[in-house]
Amino acid sequence: MVIKILGSGCKNCSALRENTEAALKEAGLEAEIVKVTDFKDIMAYGVMSTPALVIDEKVVSFGKVLKPKQIAKILETLK
């Protein structure tokens, strides 16, 4: 599983990454987490507001910082 955090590297992007790591740990899953900061790459996903969360090339959230439990719920549906 590859998880991408799309954003400029701001505080919210960092918080989303931390929450994603916590959700993975809680769910007992492993994934590669990639930070995408290039706006051309971000726009290629059709995302206009960051931070955004992309799991296996599917945009699952954008414009907000999800809490670990919310991310865990998304991960559960993708199993």
C-alpha atoms as a printed R data frame, in Angstrom:
   type eleno elety resid chain resno       x      y       z
1  ATOM     1    CA   MET     A     1   0.000  0.000   0.000
2  ATOM     2    CA   VAL     A     2   1.254  3.443  -0.922
3  ATOM     3    CA   ILE     A     3  -0.166  6.455   0.874
4  ATOM     4    CA   LYS     A     4   0.537  9.951  -0.400
5  ATOM     5    CA   ILE     A     5   0.167 13.163   1.554
6  ATOM     6    CA   LEU     A     6  -0.390 15.994  -0.919
7  ATOM     7    CA   GLY     A     7   0.473 19.503   0.200
8  ATOM     8    CA   SER     A     8   3.057 22.223   0.514
9  ATOM     9    CA   GLY     A     9   4.590 20.804   3.683
10 ATOM    10    CA   CYS     A    10   2.611 23.056   6.002
11 ATOM    11    CA   LYS     A    11   1.601 22.321   9.592
12 ATOM    12    CA   ASN     A    12  -1.644 20.659   8.467
13 ATOM    13    CA   CYS     A    13   0.231 18.401   6.049
14 ATOM    14    CA   SER     A    14   2.564 17.313   8.850
15 ATOM    15    CA   ALA     A    15  -0.404 16.678  11.143
16 ATOM    16    CA   LEU     A    16  -2.097 14.539   8.470
17 ATOM    17    CA   ARG     A    17   1.082 12.488   8.070
18 ATOM    18    CA   GLU     A    18   1.358 11.951  11.841
19 ATOM    19    CA   ASN     A    19  -2.311 10.963  12.045
20 ATOM    20    CA   THR     A    20  -1.858  8.566   9.116
21 ATOM    21    CA   GLU     A    21   1.122  6.938  10.807
22 ATOM    22    CA   ALA     A    22  -0.913  6.583  14.018
23 ATOM    23    CA   ALA     A    23  -3.839  5.031  12.109
24 ATOM    24    CA   LEU     A    24  -1.554  2.528  10.390
25 ATOM    25    CA   LYS     A    25   0.007  1.550  13.705
26 ATOM    26    CA   GLU     A    26  -3.422  1.189  15.341
27 ATOM    27    CA   ALA     A    27  -4.655 -0.974  12.446
28 ATOM    28    CA   GLY     A    28  -1.483 -3.071  12.429
29 ATOM    29    CA   LEU     A    29  -0.809 -2.184   8.794
30 ATOM    30    CA   GLU     A    30   2.325 -1.141   6.977
31 ATOM    31    CA   ALA     A    31   2.467  1.276   4.091
32 ATOM    32    CA   GLU     A    32   4.903  3.478   2.286
33 ATOM    33    CA   ILE     A    33   4.089  7.124   3.017
34 ATOM    34    CA   VAL     A    34   5.136  9.578   0.315
35 ATOM    35    CA   LYS     A    35   5.048 13.356   0.619
36 ATOM    36    CA   VAL     A    36   4.024 15.133  -2.614
37 ATOM    37    CA   THR     A    37   4.761 18.858  -2.624
38 ATOM    38    CA   ASP     A    38   4.987 19.709  -6.338
39 ATOM    39    CA   PHE     A    39   1.806 21.585  -7.262
40 ATOM    40    CA   LYS     A    40   1.751 20.118 -10.788
41 ATOM    41    CA   ASP     A    41   1.709 16.628  -9.267
42 ATOM    42    CA   ILE     A    42  -0.959 17.656  -6.746
43 ATOM    43    CA   MET     A    43  -3.171 19.152  -9.455
44 ATOM    44    CA   ALA     A    44  -2.831 15.947 -11.496
45 ATOM    45    CA   TYR     A    45  -5.005 14.337  -8.800
46 ATOM    46    CA   GLY     A    46  -7.657 17.032  -9.289
47 ATOM    47    CA   VAL     A    47  -7.048 18.335  -5.782
48 ATOM    48    CA   MET     A    48  -7.500 22.065  -5.324
49 ATOM    49    CA   SER     A    49  -7.224 22.250  -1.537
50 ATOM    50    CA   THR     A    50  -4.648 20.606   0.668
51 ATOM    51    CA   PRO     A    51  -3.739 18.642   2.622
52 ATOM    52    CA   ALA     A    52  -4.994 15.645   0.696
53 ATOM    53    CA   LEU     A    53  -4.735 11.933   1.392
54 ATOM    54    CA   VAL     A    54  -4.260  9.496  -1.488
55 ATOM    55    CA   ILE     A    55  -4.280  5.749  -0.882
56 ATOM    56    CA   ASP     A    56  -3.140  3.516  -3.740
57 ATOM    57    CA   GLU     A    57  -3.705  6.361  -6.213
58 ATOM    58    CA   LYS     A    58  -7.268  7.059  -4.990
59 ATOM    59    CA   VAL     A    59  -7.983 10.470  -3.424
60 ATOM    60    CA   VAL     A    60  -9.842  9.706  -0.188
61 ATOM    61    CA   SER     A    61  -9.748 13.128   1.477
62 ATOM    62    CA   PHE     A    62  -8.733 16.712   0.753
63 ATOM    63    CA   GLY     A    63  -8.907 20.103   2.419
64 ATOM    64    CA   LYS     A    64  -8.892 18.806   5.991
65 ATOM    65    CA   VAL     A    65  -6.775 17.024   8.563
66 ATOM    66    CA   LEU     A    66  -8.404 13.690   9.323
67 ATOM    67    CA   LYS     A    67  -8.091 12.228  12.792
68 ATOM    68    CA   PRO     A    68  -6.402  8.810  13.172
69 ATOM    69    CA   LYS     A    69  -9.756  7.060  13.753
70 ATOM    70    CA   GLN     A    70 -11.174  8.555  10.546
71 ATOM    71    CA   ILE     A    71  -8.146  7.361   8.584
72 ATOM    72    CA   ALA     A    72  -8.363  3.910  10.175
73 ATOM    73    CA   LYS     A    73 -11.999  3.682   9.056
74 ATOM    74    CA   ILE     A    74 -10.978  4.499   5.462
75 ATOM    75    CA   LEU     A    75  -8.166  1.944   5.603
76 ATOM    76    CA   GLU     A    76 -10.627 -0.689   6.844
77 ATOM    77    CA   THR     A    77 -12.918 -0.142   3.852
78 ATOM    78    CA   LEU     A    78  -9.974 -0.524   1.445
79 ATOM    79    CA   LYS     A    79  -8.833 -3.906   2.748
